[in-house]
Amino acid sequence: MQTSNTQPSMPQLSDLMQIRYCALFLGVLFLLLGLAGFVSSVSPEIAGVHPGPGYGFVLGIFPTNYFHNAIGILVGLWGLAAFTSLSGSITFNQAFAVIYAIQAIFGLLPITKTFFGTMPLYGNNVWLSLLTAGIAYYYGFVKPGRLRRETGVSANV
């Protein structure tokens, strides 16, 4: 009688890299959006509408201001830094998913849609926040959990 030796398989390198590339993708995306907000041709101001300094629309779609641009740049740099390690990428993706899901909810509520007057979270920012939060959720919570279940190896190491 043979006993089967069922050891968990090792995670594929591509599975682990997908988690890291998600942090890189989100980092580059938000870094570029943040920088684009400071370029007046990419973020034109709307005639007669001046709710605050630097107010405009990135690519004519996403409402923004200087503070919102600075946050985008910081998040982008955090994503680039997180890409350097698997555990950093998982932490970034998890934090990003939670923060940007909350930001999307804030953008839907009249009292918080400008984050108490500091930056615009409304309009197309809502769906961008939901979309990117969903991507980050998958690569921050679902993918590491699946790897842990299938291989027995914690991706947080």
DRENDRENRO-818057 format. One record per atom (N, C-alpha, C): residue number from 1; residue in three letters; chain; x, y, z. Coordinates in steps of 0.05 Angstrom, whole numbers, padded with zeros to 5 digits, m for minus. Each point is the difference from the previous one (the first is absolute). Layout:
N
seq	type	mol	c1	c2	c3
NUM	ALA	A	X	Y	Z
...
***
This chain:
157
seq	type	mol	c1	c2	c3
1	MET	A	00017	m00023	00000
1	MET	A	m00017	00023	00000
1	MET	A	00018	00025	00000
2	GLN	A	m00005	00017	m00019
2	GLN	A	00015	00024	m00002
2	GLN	A	m00015	00023	00013
3	THR	A	00015	00016	00014
3	THR	A	m00012	00024	00011
3	THR	A	00007	00023	m00019
4	SER	A	m00019	00017	m00005
4	SER	A	00006	00022	m00017
4	SER	A	00012	00023	00016
5	ASN	A	00021	00010	m00009
5	ASN	A	00013	00023	00014
5	ASN	A	m00010	00025	m00014
6	THR	A	m00021	00012	00011
6	THR	A	m00011	00024	m00013
6	THR	A	00010	00025	00014
7	GLN	A	00021	00010	m00010
7	GLN	A	00011	00024	00010
7	GLN	A	m00011	00023	m00016
8	PRO	A	m00004	00023	00012
8	PRO	A	m00010	00023	m00015
8	PRO	A	00020	00008	m00021
9	SER	A	m00010	00008	m00023
9	SER	A	00018	00008	m00022
9	SER	A	00011	00028	00006
10	MET	A	00022	00006	m00012
10	MET	A	00012	00027	00004
10	MET	A	m00015	00020	m00019
11	PRO	A	m00003	00024	00010
11	PRO	A	m00013	00020	m00018
11	PRO	A	00017	00006	m00024
12	GLN	A	m00013	00005	m00022
12	GLN	A	00013	00007	m00024
12	GLN	A	00011	00029	00002
13	LEU	A	00023	00004	m00011
13	LEU	A	00012	00027	00001
13	LEU	A	m00018	00020	m00013
14	SER	A	m00014	m00007	m00021
14	SER	A	m00018	00019	m00013
14	SER	A	m00023	00008	00018
15	ASP	A	m00010	m00018	00017
15	ASP	A	m00021	00007	00019
15	ASP	A	00010	00021	00020
16	LEU	A	00024	m00004	00009
16	LEU	A	00011	00019	00019
16	LEU	A	00006	00027	m00013
17	MET	A	00009	m00001	m00024
17	MET	A	00007	00025	m00015
17	MET	A	m00025	00016	m00007
18	GLN	A	m00023	m00014	m00005
18	GLN	A	m00025	00014	m00006
18	GLN	A	m00007	00019	00023
19	ILE	A	00004	m00009	00024
19	ILE	A	m00007	00016	00023
19	ILE	A	00018	00025	00000
20	ARG	A	00026	m00004	m00005
20	ARG	A	00018	00023	m00001
20	ARG	A	m00006	00018	m00023
21	TYR	A	m00006	m00011	m00023
21	TYR	A	m00006	00017	m00024
21	TYR	A	m00025	00016	00004
22	CYS	A	m00019	m00010	00016
22	CYS	A	m00023	00016	00006
22	CYS	A	00007	00026	00015
23	ALA	A	00018	m00003	00020
23	ALA	A	00009	00024	00015
23	ALA	A	00015	00019	m00019
24	LEU	A	00016	m00011	m00018
24	LEU	A	00014	00016	m00020
24	LEU	A	m00019	00015	m00018
25	PHE	A	m00020	m00015	m00011
25	PHE	A	m00020	00012	m00017
25	PHE	A	m00015	00023	00013
26	LEU	A	m00010	m00005	00024
26	LEU	A	m00015	00021	00015
26	LEU	A	00019	00023	00007
27	GLY	A	00024	m00006	00007
27	GLY	A	00019	00021	00006
27	GLY	A	00006	00018	m00024
28	VAL	A	00005	m00012	m00023
28	VAL	A	00005	00016	m00024
28	VAL	A	m00025	00015	m00008
29	LEU	A	m00023	m00013	00001
29	LEU	A	m00025	00014	m00008
29	LEU	A	m00005	00025	00017
30	PHE	A	00002	m00003	00026
30	PHE	A	m00006	00023	00017
30	PHE	A	00023	00021	00000
31	LEU	A	00024	m00009	m00004
31	LEU	A	00021	00020	m00003
31	LEU	A	m00004	00017	m00026
32	LEU	A	m00007	m00013	m00021
32	LEU	A	m00005	00014	m00025
32	LEU	A	m00025	00018	00002
33	LEU	A	m00021	m00010	00012
33	LEU	A	m00024	00017	00004
33	LEU	A	00006	00024	00018
34	GLY	A	00015	m00004	00021
34	GLY	A	00008	00022	00018
34	GLY	A	00017	00020	m00014
35	LEU	A	00019	m00009	m00016
35	LEU	A	00017	00019	m00015
35	LEU	A	m00016	00014	m00022
36	ALA	A	m00018	m00014	m00013
36	ALA	A	m00016	00012	m00021
36	ALA	A	m00018	00022	00011
37	GLY	A	m00008	m00002	00025
37	GLY	A	m00017	00020	00012
37	GLY	A	00014	00027	00002
38	PHE	A	00026	00000	00001
38	PHE	A	00015	00025	00002
38	PHE	A	00006	00012	m00028
39	VAL	A	m00005	m00014	m00021
39	VAL	A	00004	00010	m00027
39	VAL	A	m00026	00013	m00010
40	SER	A	00001	00025	m00005
40	SER	A	m00025	00015	m00006
40	SER	A	m00013	m00009	m00026
41	SER	A	00016	m00010	m00020
41	SER	A	m00013	m00009	m00025
41	SER	A	m00014	m00027	00004
42	VAL	A	00009	m00015	00020
42	VAL	A	m00013	m00026	00005
42	VAL	A	m00022	00004	00020
43	SER	A	00002	00020	00017
43	SER	A	m00020	00005	00021
43	SER	A	m00011	00029	m00003
44	PRO	A	m00015	00006	m00021
44	PRO	A	m00010	00027	m00003
44	PRO	A	m00020	00008	00021
45	GLU	A	00000	00026	00007
45	GLU	A	m00020	00010	00019
45	GLU	A	m00025	00006	m00016
46	ILE	A	m00023	m00003	00013
46	ILE	A	m00025	00005	m00012
46	ILE	A	m00007	00030	00003
47	ALA	A	m00008	00013	m00022
47	ALA	A	m00006	00028	00001
47	ALA	A	m00022	00006	00020
48	GLY	A	00005	00019	00017
48	GLY	A	m00020	00009	00020
48	GLY	A	m00003	m00018	00024
49	VAL	A	00015	m00022	00001
49	VAL	A	m00002	m00019	00023
49	VAL	A	00028	00001	00014
50	HIS	A	00000	00011	00024
50	HIS	A	00025	00002	00015
50	HIS	A	m00005	m00008	00029
51	PRO	A	m00005	m00026	00006
51	PRO	A	m00005	m00008	00027
51	PRO	A	00025	00000	00018
52	GLY	A	00023	00001	m00012
52	GLY	A	00025	00000	00016
52	GLY	A	00024	00001	m00017
53	PRO	A	00024	00003	00012
53	PRO	A	00024	00003	m00016
53	PRO	A	00006	m00026	m00015
54	GLY	A	00007	00004	m00026
54	GLY	A	00008	m00023	m00016
54	GLY	A	m00023	m00017	m00009
55	TYR	A	m00024	00009	00003
55	TYR	A	m00023	m00017	m00007
55	TYR	A	m00001	m00003	m00031
56	GLY	A	m00004	m00024	m00009
56	GLY	A	m00003	m00006	m00028
56	GLY	A	m00008	m00029	m00004
57	PHE	A	00002	m00009	m00024
57	PHE	A	m00007	m00028	m00007
57	PHE	A	00023	m00013	m00014
58	VAL	A	00011	m00021	00012
58	VAL	A	00021	m00015	m00013
58	VAL	A	m00012	m00015	m00024
59	LEU	A	00013	00005	m00023
59	LEU	A	m00010	m00012	m00025
59	LEU	A	m00028	00008	m00007
60	GLY	A	m00010	00022	00013
60	GLY	A	m00027	00009	m00005
60	GLY	A	m00021	m00018	00013
61	ILE	A	00008	m00019	00016
61	ILE	A	m00018	m00020	00011
61	ILE	A	m00001	00001	00031
62	PHE	A	00023	00000	00013
62	PHE	A	00002	m00004	00029
62	PHE	A	00004	00027	00014
63	PRO	A	m00020	00009	00017
63	PRO	A	00004	00025	00014
63	PRO	A	00024	m00003	00020
64	THR	A	00015	00022	00001
64	THR	A	00024	m00001	00017
64	THR	A	00007	00028	00010
65	ASN	A	00018	00001	00019
65	ASN	A	00012	00025	00009
65	ASN	A	00029	m00006	00008
66	TYR	A	00014	00020	00010
66	TYR	A	00028	m00004	00007
66	TYR	A	00004	m00022	00021
67	PHE	A	m00017	00001	00021
67	PHE	A	00002	m00019	00021
67	PHE	A	m00005	m00029	m00010
68	HIS	A	m00021	m00003	m00017
68	HIS	A	m00006	m00026	m00011
68	HIS	A	00023	m00010	m00017
69	ASN	A	00013	00018	m00015
69	ASN	A	00023	m00008	m00017
69	ASN	A	00023	m00009	00018
70	ALA	A	00005	00014	00022
70	ALA	A	00022	m00007	00018
70	ALA	A	m00005	m00028	00012
71	ILE	A	m00025	m00005	00008
71	ILE	A	m00007	m00027	00011
71	ILE	A	00005	m00021	m00021
72	GLY	A	m00008	00005	m00025
72	GLY	A	00004	m00019	m00022
72	GLY	A	00030	m00006	m00003
73	ILE	A	00016	00020	00001
73	ILE	A	00029	m00003	m00003
73	ILE	A	00011	m00017	00023
74	LEU	A	m00008	00006	00025
74	LEU	A	00009	m00015	00023
74	LEU	A	m00009	m00030	m00002
75	VAL	A	m00024	m00004	m00007
75	VAL	A	m00010	m00028	m00003
75	VAL	A	00016	m00014	m00022
76	GLY	A	00005	00014	m00022
76	GLY	A	00016	m00012	m00021
76	GLY	A	00028	m00007	00008
77	LEU	A	00013	00017	00015
77	LEU	A	00027	m00006	00010
77	LEU	A	m00001	m00023	00020
78	TRP	A	m00021	m00002	00016
78	TRP	A	m00003	m00022	00019
78	TRP	A	m00003	m00026	m00016
79	GLY	A	m00015	00000	m00021
79	GLY	A	m00004	m00024	m00017
79	GLY	A	00026	m00009	m00012
80	LEU	A	00016	00020	m00010
80	LEU	A	00026	m00007	m00012
80	LEU	A	00019	m00012	00021
81	ALA	A	00000	00012	00024
81	ALA	A	00016	m00011	00022
81	ALA	A	m00009	m00028	00008
82	ALA	A	m00026	m00004	00001
82	ALA	A	m00011	m00026	00008
82	ALA	A	00007	m00022	m00019
83	PHE	A	00003	00007	m00026
83	PHE	A	00007	m00020	m00020
83	PHE	A	00026	m00014	00006
84	THR	A	00017	00011	00016
84	THR	A	00026	m00012	00005
84	THR	A	m00001	m00025	00016
85	SER	A	m00022	m00006	00014
85	SER	A	m00002	m00025	00015
85	SER	A	m00029	m00011	m00001
86	LEU	A	m00002	m00026	00003
86	LEU	A	m00026	m00012	m00001
86	LEU	A	m00017	00008	00024
87	SER	A	00011	00000	00023
87	SER	A	m00016	00008	00024
87	SER	A	m00008	00029	m00002
88	GLY	A	00018	00017	m00010
88	GLY	A	m00007	00028	m00003
88	GLY	A	m00022	00004	m00020
89	SER	A	00000	m00016	m00022
89	SER	A	m00020	00002	m00020
89	SER	A	m00027	m00009	00011
90	ILE	A	00000	m00021	00015
90	ILE	A	m00025	m00010	00012
90	ILE	A	m00012	00021	00019
91	THR	A	00017	00011	00017
91	THR	A	m00009	00021	00019
91	THR	A	m00010	00024	m00015
92	PHE	A	00014	00009	m00021
92	PHE	A	m00009	00023	m00016
92	PHE	A	m00027	m00006	m00013
93	ASN	A	m00003	m00023	m00012
93	ASN	A	m00025	m00007	m00013
93	ASN	A	m00023	m00001	00019
94	GLN	A	00005	m00011	00024
94	GLN	A	m00021	m00002	00020
94	GLN	A	m00008	00028	00010
95	ALA	A	00019	00016	00007
95	ALA	A	m00006	00028	00009
95	ALA	A	m00013	00016	m00022
96	PHE	A	00010	m00002	m00024
96	PHE	A	m00011	00014	m00023
96	PHE	A	m00030	m00007	m00004
97	ALA	A	m00006	m00026	00001
97	ALA	A	m00027	m00010	m00003
97	ALA	A	m00019	00012	00020
98	VAL	A	00008	00000	00025
98	VAL	A	m00017	00011	00021
98	VAL	A	m00003	00030	m00002
99	ILE	A	00022	00014	m00004
99	ILE	A	m00001	00030	m00001
99	ILE	A	m00016	00009	m00024
100	TYR	A	00005	m00012	m00023
100	TYR	A	m00014	00010	m00024
100	TYR	A	m00029	m00009	m00001
101	ALA	A	m00007	m00022	00013
101	ALA	A	m00029	m00008	00002
101	ALA	A	m00014	00021	00018
102	ILE	A	00012	00008	00022
102	ILE	A	m00011	00020	00017
102	ILE	A	m00002	00027	m00015
103	GLN	A	00021	00006	m00015
103	GLN	A	m00001	00025	m00015
103	GLN	A	m00023	00000	m00020
104	ALA	A	m00005	m00023	m00013
104	ALA	A	m00023	m00001	m00019
104	ALA	A	m00026	00004	00014
105	ILE	A	m00003	m00011	00024
105	ILE	A	m00025	00004	00016
105	ILE	A	m00002	00029	00007
106	PHE	A	00022	00012	00009
106	PHE	A	00000	00029	00007
106	PHE	A	m00009	00017	m00025
107	GLY	A	00009	m00008	m00023
107	GLY	A	m00007	00015	m00024
107	GLY	A	m00029	m00001	m00007
108	LEU	A	m00014	m00020	00010
108	LEU	A	m00029	m00002	m00005
108	LEU	A	m00017	00015	00020
109	LEU	A	00011	00007	00023
109	LEU	A	m00015	00014	00021
109	LEU	A	00003	00030	m00003
110	PRO	A	m00022	00015	00001
110	PRO	A	00002	00029	m00004
110	PRO	A	00018	00014	00020
111	ILE	A	00000	m00009	00025
111	ILE	A	00015	00015	00020
111	ILE	A	00030	m00005	m00002
112	THR	A	00008	m00023	m00012
112	THR	A	00028	m00007	m00001
112	THR	A	00011	m00001	m00028
113	LYS	A	m00015	00008	m00021
113	LYS	A	00009	m00002	m00027
113	LYS	A	00024	00018	m00007
114	THR	A	00006	00019	00017
114	THR	A	00024	00016	m00004
114	THR	A	00020	m00005	00023
115	PHE	A	m00003	m00022	00014
115	PHE	A	00016	m00007	00023
115	PHE	A	00003	00024	00019
116	PHE	A	m00024	00010	00007
116	PHE	A	m00002	00023	00018
116	PHE	A	00014	00025	m00011
117	GLY	A	m00002	00004	m00026
117	GLY	A	00010	00024	m00013
117	GLY	A	00029	m00002	m00008
118	THR	A	00013	m00022	00003
118	THR	A	00029	m00001	m00007
118	THR	A	00006	m00010	m00028
119	MET	A	m00016	m00020	m00010
119	MET	A	00005	m00010	m00027
119	MET	A	m00025	m00013	m00011
120	PRO	A	m00003	00001	m00026
120	PRO	A	m00024	m00011	m00013
120	PRO	A	00001	m00030	m00002
121	LEU	A	m00020	m00014	00011
121	LEU	A	m00002	m00029	m00001
121	LEU	A	m00024	m00009	m00017
122	TYR	A	m00014	00019	m00011
122	TYR	A	m00026	m00006	m00014
122	TYR	A	00005	m00004	m00030
123	GLY	A	m00022	m00004	m00014
123	GLY	A	00001	m00003	m00029
123	GLY	A	00014	m00026	m00008
124	ASN	A	00017	00003	m00021
124	ASN	A	00014	m00024	m00010
124	ASN	A	00021	m00010	00019
125	ASN	A	00007	00015	00020
125	ASN	A	00018	m00010	00021
125	ASN	A	m00012	m00024	00014
126	VAL	A	m00026	m00001	00002
126	VAL	A	m00013	m00022	00014
126	VAL	A	00005	m00027	m00014
127	TRP	A	m00005	m00001	m00026
127	TRP	A	00004	m00025	m00014
127	TRP	A	00029	m00007	m00003
128	LEU	A	00018	00020	m00002
128	LEU	A	00028	m00006	m00001
128	LEU	A	00009	m00012	00027
129	SER	A	m00010	00011	00022
129	SER	A	00007	m00011	00027
129	SER	A	m00011	m00028	00003
130	LEU	A	m00025	m00005	m00009
130	LEU	A	m00011	m00027	00003
130	LEU	A	00015	m00020	m00017
131	LEU	A	00006	00008	m00025
131	LEU	A	00014	m00019	m00018
131	LEU	A	00028	m00007	00011
132	THR	A	00015	00020	00008
132	THR	A	00027	m00005	00010
132	THR	A	m00001	m00014	00027
133	ALA	A	m00020	00006	00017
133	ALA	A	m00002	m00014	00026
133	ALA	A	m00007	m00029	m00005
134	GLY	A	m00016	m00006	m00020
134	GLY	A	m00007	m00028	m00006
134	GLY	A	00025	m00015	m00010
135	ILE	A	00016	00012	m00017
135	ILE	A	00024	m00013	m00009
135	ILE	A	00019	m00005	00024
136	ALA	A	00004	00021	00016
136	ALA	A	00017	m00003	00024
136	ALA	A	m00010	m00021	00019
137	TYR	A	m00027	m00002	00003
137	TYR	A	m00012	m00020	00018
137	TYR	A	00007	m00028	m00009
138	TYR	A	m00002	m00004	m00026
138	TYR	A	00006	m00027	m00011
138	TYR	A	00029	m00008	00006
139	TYR	A	00018	00019	m00007
139	TYR	A	00029	m00007	00004
139	TYR	A	00010	00004	00028
140	GLY	A	m00016	00013	00017
140	GLY	A	00009	00003	00028
140	GLY	A	m00012	m00020	00019
141	PHE	A	m00025	m00010	m00006
141	PHE	A	m00013	m00018	00018
141	PHE	A	m00006	m00027	m00013
142	VAL	A	m00011	m00001	m00024
142	VAL	A	m00009	m00025	m00012
142	VAL	A	00024	m00016	m00010
143	LYS	A	00017	00011	m00015
143	LYS	A	00023	m00015	m00012
143	LYS	A	00019	m00010	00022
144	PRO	A	00008	00015	00020
144	PRO	A	00017	m00011	00021
144	PRO	A	m00015	m00022	00016
145	GLY	A	m00026	00003	00005
145	GLY	A	m00015	m00020	00014
145	GLY	A	m00001	m00026	m00016
146	ARG	A	m00004	00002	m00026
146	ARG	A	m00001	m00023	m00018
146	ARG	A	00027	m00014	00000
147	LEU	A	00021	00015	m00002
147	LEU	A	00027	m00012	00001
147	LEU	A	00005	m00015	00026
148	ARG	A	m00009	00013	00022
148	ARG	A	00004	m00013	00026
148	ARG	A	m00016	m00026	00002
149	ARG	A	m00024	00000	m00010
149	ARG	A	m00017	m00024	00001
149	ARG	A	00010	m00022	m00018
150	GLU	A	00009	00007	m00025
150	GLU	A	00008	m00020	m00019
150	GLU	A	00028	m00011	00005
151	THR	A	00018	00017	00011
151	THR	A	00028	m00009	00003
151	THR	A	00008	m00003	00029
152	GLY	A	m00014	00011	00018
152	GLY	A	00008	m00001	00028
152	GLY	A	00021	00020	00007
153	VAL	A	00008	00016	m00020
153	VAL	A	00021	00020	00004
153	VAL	A	m00012	00027	00003
154	SER	A	00007	00014	00021
154	SER	A	m00010	00027	00004
154	SER	A	00015	00020	m00018
155	ALA	A	m00015	00015	m00015
155	ALA	A	00012	00020	m00017
155	ALA	A	00010	00024	00015
156	ASN	A	m00006	00002	00025
156	ASN	A	00008	00023	00016
156	ASN	A	00029	m00002	00010
157	VAL	A	00014	m00021	m00007
157	VAL	A	00027	m00004	00009
157	VAL	A	00019	00017	m00016
***
